[in-house]
Amino acid sequence: MKTITLCAALAAFCISSATLAAPVNINTASAAEIAEALKGIGLNKAQAIVKYREAYGEFSRADEIVFVRGIGESTFEKNKSDILVD
C-alpha cells in the first residue's frame, strides 16, 4: 500500500511539474527549450521559430510568433503569458 501511495504521489508531481513550464525567451532559447516550454509547440515548430529568428532577426513583440508558418493565433493565445522577447 505504501508503494502505491508513493507511486501515485510521484506521478502527480511529474504531471504537475510538466504543466508548469517556465516562460521562455524566443529570441535566445534553443529549439529544444522552446518546445519544452510552450504548449502545442513540438520540436519541429520550435525549429521553425529559431529559423525564422535567424532569417528575419529578433522578435520585437511576443505576438509576432504568429508570423512563423504553422503557428497560429490559438497557439499564441495558449502561450502568450509564457513568451518573452527581451
DRENTORKOL-3810 file (N, C-alpha, C; in nm, 4 decimals):
REM DRENTORKOL-3810
@n.u->0.0829; n.v->-0.1196; n.w->0.0000; ca.u->0.0000; ca.v->0.0000; ca.w->0.0000; c.u->0.0871; c.v->0.1257; c.w->0.0000
@n.u->0.1954; n.v->0.1198; n.w->0.0779; ca.u->0.2861; ca.v->0.2338; ca.w->0.0849; c.u->0.3479; c.v->0.2635; c.w->-0.0521
@n.u->0.3809; n.v->0.1567; n.w->-0.1242; ca.u->0.4414; ca.v->0.1718; ca.w->-0.2565; c.u->0.3437; c.v->0.2364; c.w->-0.3538
@n.u->0.2194; n.v->0.1961; n.w->-0.3492; ca.u->0.1173; ca.v->0.2526; ca.w->-0.4387; c.u->0.0983; c.v->0.4010; c.w->-0.4094
@n.u->0.0929; n.v->0.4370; n.w->-0.2831; ca.u->0.0771; ca.v->0.5768; ca.w->-0.2446; c.u->0.1959; c.v->0.6594; c.w->-0.2905
@n.u->0.3153; n.v->0.6056; n.w->-0.2736; ca.u->0.4363; ca.v->0.6757; ca.w->-0.3176; c.u->0.4379; c.v->0.6934; c.w->-0.4688
@n.u->0.4012; n.v->0.5902; n.w->-0.5421; ca.u->0.3965; ca.v->0.5977; ca.w->-0.6881; c.u->0.2927; c.v->0.7003; c.w->-0.7344
@n.u->0.1777; n.v->0.7032; n.w->-0.6693; ca.u->0.0735; ca.v->0.7988; ca.w->-0.7052; c.u->0.1202; c.v->0.9415; c.w->-0.6794
@n.u->0.1880; n.v->0.9636; n.w->-0.5679; ca.u->0.2390; ca.v->1.0971; ca.w->-0.5361; c.u->0.3447; c.v->1.1396; c.w->-0.6364
@n.u->0.4324; n.v->1.0489; n.w->-0.6726; ca.u->0.5372; ca.v->1.0789; ca.w->-0.7711; c.u->0.4758; c.v->1.1107; c.w->-0.9074
@n.u->0.3768; n.v->1.0343; n.w->-0.9482; ca.u->0.3095; ca.v->1.0591; ca.w->-1.0761; c.u->0.2416; c.v->1.1952; c.w->-1.0765
@n.u->0.1747; n.v->1.2298; n.w->-0.9670; ca.u->0.1081; ca.v->1.3598; ca.w->-0.9578; c.u->0.2087; c.v->1.4733; c.w->-0.9659
@n.u->0.3229; n.v->1.4575; n.w->-0.9013; ca.u->0.4278; ca.v->1.5599; ca.w->-0.9074; c.u->0.4803; c.v->1.5769; c.w->-1.0491
@n.u->0.5063; n.v->1.4662; n.w->-1.1166; ca.u->0.5586; ca.v->1.4725; ca.w->-1.2537; c.u->0.4602; c.v->1.5397; c.w->-1.3477
@n.u->0.3332; n.v->1.5076; n.w->-1.3351; ca.u->0.2312; ca.v->1.5679; ca.w->-1.4207; c.u->0.2187; c.v->1.7168; c.w->-1.3921
@n.u->0.2160; n.v->1.7551; n.w->-1.2654; ca.u->0.2003; ca.v->1.8966; ca.w->-1.2315; c.u->0.3224; c.v->1.9776; c.w->-1.2717
@n.u->0.4413; n.v->1.9227; n.w->-1.2591; ca.u->0.5603; ca.v->1.9981; ca.w->-1.2965; c.u->0.5731; c.v->2.0108; c.w->-1.4479
@n.u->0.5199; n.v->1.9148; n.w->-1.5217; ca.u->0.5244; ca.v->1.9226; ca.w->-1.6673; c.u->0.4307; c.v->2.0306; c.w->-1.7197
@n.u->0.3226; n.v->2.0576; n.w->-1.6492; ca.u->0.2277; ca.v->2.1577; ca.w->-1.6958; c.u->0.2640; c.v->2.2983; c.w->-1.6494
@n.u->0.3611; n.v->2.3126; n.w->-1.5614; ca.u->0.4011; ca.v->2.4429; ca.w->-1.5102; c.u->0.5343; c.v->2.4846; c.w->-1.5709
@n.u->0.5356; n.v->2.5013; n.w->-1.7005; ca.u->0.6590; ca.v->2.5392; ca.w->-1.7691; c.u->0.6921; c.v->2.6848; c.w->-1.7396
@n.u->0.8197; n.v->2.7132; n.w->-1.7376; ca.u->0.8655; ca.v->2.8499; ca.w->-1.7135; c.u->0.8563; c.v->2.9300; c.w->-1.8428
@n.u->0.8428; n.v->3.0603; n.w->-1.8327; ca.u->0.8448; ca.v->3.1445; ca.w->-1.9531; c.u->0.9753; c.v->3.1254; c.w->-2.0299
@n.u->0.9693; n.v->3.1469; n.w->-2.1600; ca.u->1.0864; ca.v->3.1265; ca.w->-2.2452; c.u->1.1058; c.v->3.2480; c.w->-2.3363
@n.u->1.2293; n.v->3.2896; n.w->-2.3504; ca.u->1.2618; ca.v->3.4000; ca.w->-2.4406; c.u->1.2834; c.v->3.3415; c.w->-2.5795
@n.u->1.1929; n.v->3.3701; n.w->-2.6717; ca.u->1.2018; ca.v->3.3116; ca.w->-2.8054; c.u->1.3121; c.v->3.3747; c.w->-2.8899
@n.u->1.3752; n.v->3.4798; n.w->-2.8384; ca.u->1.4880; ca.v->3.5409; ca.w->-2.9091; c.u->1.6215; c.v->3.4768; c.w->-2.8729
@n.u->1.6266; n.v->3.4056; n.w->-2.7621; ca.u->1.7541; ca.v->3.3487; ca.w->-2.7186; c.u->1.7497; c.v->3.1983; c.w->-2.6950
@n.u->1.6320; n.v->3.1418; n.w->-2.6796; ca.u->1.6194; ca.v->3.0000; ca.w->-2.6457; c.u->1.6492; c.v->2.9100; c.w->-2.7647
@n.u->1.6962; n.v->2.7911; n.w->-2.7339; ca.u->1.7158; ca.v->2.6893; ca.w->-2.8371; c.u->1.5800; c.v->2.6296; c.w->-2.8745
@n.u->1.5778; n.v->2.5566; n.w->-2.9830; ca.u->1.4539; ca.v->2.4908; ca.w->-3.0247; c.u->1.4058; c.v->2.3943; c.w->-2.9173
@n.u->1.4963; n.v->2.3216; n.w->-2.8552; ca.u->1.4579; ca.v->2.2271; ca.w->-2.7501; c.u->1.3951; c.v->2.2991; c.w->-2.6312
@n.u->1.4508; n.v->2.4125; n.w->-2.5939; ca.u->1.3960; ca.v->2.4897; ca.w->-2.4818; c.u->1.2573; c.v->2.5437; c.w->-2.5147
@n.u->1.2396; n.v->2.5912; n.w->-2.6367; ca.u->1.1091; ca.v->2.6434; ca.w->-2.6792; c.u->1.0050; c.v->2.5314; c.w->-2.6792
@n.u->1.0414; n.v->2.4159; n.w->-2.7345; ca.u->0.9485; ca.v->2.3027; ca.w->-2.7413; c.u->0.9082; c.v->2.2562; c.w->-2.6023
@n.u->0.9996; n.v->2.2598; n.w->-2.5097; ca.u->0.9704; ca.v->2.2160; ca.w->-2.3734; c.u->0.8806; c.v->2.3154; c.w->-2.2995
@n.u->0.8979; n.v->2.4437; n.w->-2.3281; ca.u->0.8287; ca.v->2.5469; ca.w->-2.2510; c.u->0.6892; c.v->2.5810; c.w->-2.3019
@n.u->0.6640; n.v->2.5669; n.w->-2.4301; ca.u->0.5376; ca.v->2.6148; ca.w->-2.4861; c.u->0.4423; c.v->2.5014; c.w->-2.5206
@n.u->0.3154; n.v->2.5195; n.w->-2.4873; ca.u->0.2114; ca.v->2.4210; ca.w->-2.5141; c.u->0.1787; c.v->2.4186; c.w->-2.6637
@n.u->0.1700; n.v->2.2982; n.w->-2.7188; ca.u->0.1337; ca.v->2.2837; ca.w->-2.8590; c.u->0.2471; c.v->2.3102; c.w->-2.9551
@n.u->0.3675; n.v->2.3306; n.w->-2.9027; ca.u->0.4858; ca.v->2.3542; ca.w->-2.9859; c.u->0.5797; c.v->2.2358; c.w->-2.9668
@n.u->0.5891; n.v->2.1545; n.w->-3.0693; ca.u->0.6836; ca.v->2.0432; ca.w->-3.0668; c.u->0.8182; c.v->2.0889; c.w->-3.1204
@n.u->0.9087; n.v->1.9951; n.w->-3.1356; ca.u->1.0429; ca.v->2.0290; ca.w->-3.1809; c.u->1.0431; c.v->2.0874; c.w->-3.3220
@n.u->0.9590; n.v->2.0367; n.w->-3.4117; ca.u->0.9564; ca.v->2.0891; ca.w->-3.5492; c.u->0.9141; c.v->2.2358; c.w->-3.5540
@n.u->0.8082; n.v->2.2704; n.w->-3.4819; ca.u->0.7632; ca.v->2.4100; ca.w->-3.4796; c.u->0.8648; c.v->2.4985; c.w->-3.4079
@n.u->0.9258; n.v->2.4447; n.w->-3.3033; ca.u->1.0281; ca.v->2.5216; ca.w->-3.2321; c.u->1.1475; c.v->2.5495; c.w->-3.3235
@n.u->1.1845; n.v->2.4520; n.w->-3.4042; ca.u->1.2924; ca.v->2.4737; ca.w->-3.5009; c.u->1.2525; c.v->2.5789; c.w->-3.6038
@n.u->1.1258; n.v->2.5816; n.w->-3.6406; ca.u->1.0771; ca.v->2.6838; ca.w->-3.7337; c.u->1.0869; c.v->2.8228; c.w->-3.6710
@n.u->1.0609; n.v->2.8325; n.w->-3.5415; ca.u->1.0739; ca.v->2.9610; ca.w->-3.4711; c.u->1.2189; c.v->3.0079; c.w->-3.4749
@n.u->1.3113; n.v->2.9182; n.w->-3.4471; ca.u->1.4536; ca.v->2.9530; ca.w->-3.4487; c.u->1.4983; c.v->2.9922; c.w->-3.5900
@n.u->1.4541; n.v->2.9187; n.w->-3.6902; ca.u->1.4903; ca.v->2.9514; ca.w->-3.8290; c.u->1.4344; c.v->3.0877; c.w->-3.8701
@n.u->1.3119; n.v->3.1160; n.w->-3.8297; ca.u->1.2515; ca.v->3.2462; ca.w->-3.8585; c.u->1.3336; c.v->3.3566; c.w->-3.7939
@n.u->1.3699; n.v->3.3372; n.w->-3.6689; ca.u->1.4501; ca.v->3.4352; ca.w->-3.5943; c.u->1.5851; c.v->3.4579; c.w->-3.6624
@n.u->1.6474; n.v->3.3513; n.w->-3.7097; ca.u->1.7768; ca.v->3.3634; ca.w->-3.7782; c.u->1.7635; c.v->3.4346; c.w->-3.9130
@n.u->1.6516; n.v->3.4138; n.w->-3.9810; ca.u->1.6312; ca.v->3.4738; ca.w->-4.1130; c.u->1.5875; c.v->3.6197; c.w->-4.1061
@n.u->1.5034; n.v->3.6544; n.w->-4.0078; ca.u->1.4423; ca.v->3.7872; ca.w->-4.0034; c.u->1.4837; c.v->3.8725; c.w->-3.8841
@n.u->1.5619; n.v->3.8163; n.w->-3.7945; ca.u->1.6038; ca.v->3.8905; ca.w->-3.6770; c.u->1.5125; c.v->3.8631; c.w->-3.5591
@n.u->1.5455; n.v->3.9248; n.w->-3.4491; ca.u->1.4724; ca.v->3.9013; ca.w->-3.3249; c.u->1.3276; c.v->3.9481; c.w->-3.3329
@n.u->1.2438; n.v->3.8811; n.w->-3.2562; ca.u->1.1046; ca.v->3.9214; ca.w->-3.2422; c.u->1.1017; c.v->4.0454; c.w->-3.1532
@n.u->1.0242; n.v->4.1448; n.w->-3.1901; ca.u->1.0139; ca.v->4.2632; ca.w->-3.1053; c.u->0.8912; c.v->4.2568; c.w->-3.0138
@n.u->0.7930; n.v->4.1739; n.w->-3.0508; ca.u->0.6729; ca.v->4.1536; ca.w->-2.9693; c.u->0.6396; c.v->4.0049; c.w->-2.9683
@n.u->0.5841; n.v->3.9586; n.w->-2.8591; ca.u->0.5502; ca.v->3.8167; ca.w->-2.8460; c.u->0.4514; c.v->3.7709; c.w->-2.9534
@n.u->0.3566; n.v->3.8574; n.w->-2.9895; ca.u->0.2548; ca.v->3.8163; ca.w->-3.0869; c.u->0.3097; c.v->3.7970; c.w->-3.2281
@n.u->0.4328; n.v->3.8389; n.w->-3.2537; ca.u->0.4935; ca.v->3.8174; ca.w->-3.3849; c.u->0.5236; c.v->3.6702; c.w->-3.4114
@n.u->0.5107; n.v->3.5878; n.w->-3.3095; ca.u->0.5323; ca.v->3.4441; ca.w->-3.3277; c.u->0.4349; c.v->3.3863; c.w->-3.4306
@n.u->0.3203; n.v->3.4520; n.w->-3.4510; ca.u->0.2229; ca.v->3.4020; ca.w->-3.5491; c.u->0.2723; c.v->3.4178; c.w->-3.6928
@n.u->0.3802; n.v->3.4928; n.w->-3.7139; ca.u->0.4382; ca.v->3.5049; ca.w->-3.8475; c.u->0.5120; c.v->3.3777; c.w->-3.8886
@n.u->0.5409; n.v->3.2921; n.w->-3.7921; ca.u->0.6094; ca.v->3.1655; ca.w->-3.8195; c.u->0.5074; c.v->3.0673; c.w->-3.8749
@n.u->0.5401; n.v->3.0088; n.w->-3.9881; ca.u->0.4487; ca.v->2.9135; ca.w->-4.0517; c.u->0.4181; c.v->2.7978; c.w->-3.9562
@n.u->0.2897; n.v->2.7683; n.w->-3.9427; ca.u->0.2462; ca.v->2.6586; ca.w->-3.8573; c.u->0.2053; c.v->2.7017; c.w->-3.7173
@n.u->0.2251; n.v->2.8291; n.w->-3.6853; ca.u->0.1868; ca.v->2.8795; ca.w->-3.5540; c.u->0.0788; c.v->2.9846; c.w->-3.5730
@n.u->-0.0375; n.v->2.9534; n.w->-3.5225; ca.u->-0.1499; ca.v->3.0438; ca.w->-3.5401; c.u->-0.1865; c.v->3.1194; c.w->-3.4141
@n.u->-0.2923; n.v->3.1934; n.w->-3.4253; ca.u->-0.3408; ca.v->3.2775; ca.w->-3.3163; c.u->-0.3770; c.v->3.1956; c.w->-3.1923
@n.u->-0.4373; n.v->3.0792; n.w->-3.2119; ca.u->-0.4774; ca.v->2.9986; ca.w->-3.0954; c.u->-0.3559; c.v->2.9474; c.w->-3.0187
@n.u->-0.2510; n.v->2.9111; n.w->-3.0896; ca.u->-0.1278; ca.v->2.8677; ca.w->-3.0223; c.u->-0.0661; c.v->2.9842; c.w->-2.9463
@n.u->-0.0666; n.v->3.1014; n.w->-3.0066; ca.u->-0.0161; ca.v->3.2195; ca.w->-2.9368; c.u->-0.0981; c.v->3.2468; c.w->-2.8112
@n.u->-0.2303; n.v->3.2419; n.w->-2.8220; ca.u->-0.3169; ca.v->3.2711; ca.w->-2.7077; c.u->-0.2918; c.v->3.1741; c.w->-2.5918
@n.u->-0.2677; n.v->3.0460; n.w->-2.6235; ca.u->-0.2404; ca.v->2.9473; ca.w->-2.5188; c.u->-0.1095; c.v->2.9752; c.w->-2.4464
@n.u->-0.0164; n.v->3.0428; n.w->-2.5153; ca.u->0.1188; ca.v->3.0583; ca.w->-2.4632; c.u->0.1625; c.v->3.2014; c.w->-2.4347
@n.u->0.0777; n.v->3.2988; n.w->-2.4593; ca.u->0.1234; ca.v->3.4383; ca.w->-2.4535; c.u->0.1837; c.v->3.4785; c.w->-2.3203
@n.u->0.1389; n.v->3.4199; n.w->-2.2126; ca.u->0.1970; ca.v->3.4557; ca.w->-2.0828; c.u->0.3338; c.v->3.3909; c.w->-2.0600
@n.u->0.3701; n.v->3.2955; n.w->-2.1444; ca.u->0.4994; ca.v->3.2264; ca.w->-2.1309; c.u->0.6015; c.v->3.2673; c.w->-2.2374
@n.u->0.5644; n.v->3.3584; n.w->-2.3264; ca.u->0.6557; ca.v->3.4007; ca.w->-2.4328; c.u->0.7199; c.v->3.5342; c.w->-2.3961
@n.u->0.8513; n.v->3.5337; n.w->-2.3890; ca.u->0.9288; ca.v->3.6551; ca.w->-2.3625; c.u->1.0083; c.v->3.6916; c.w->-2.4873
@n.u->1.0329; n.v->3.8220; n.w->-2.5049; ca.u->1.1124; ca.v->3.8655; ca.w->-2.6202; c.u->1.2286; c.v->3.9570; c.w->-2.5800
@n.u->1.2445; n.v->3.9873; n.w->-2.4522; ca.u->1.3537; ca.v->4.0743; ca.w->-2.4106; c.u->1.4433; c.v->4.0071; c.w->-2.3087
END
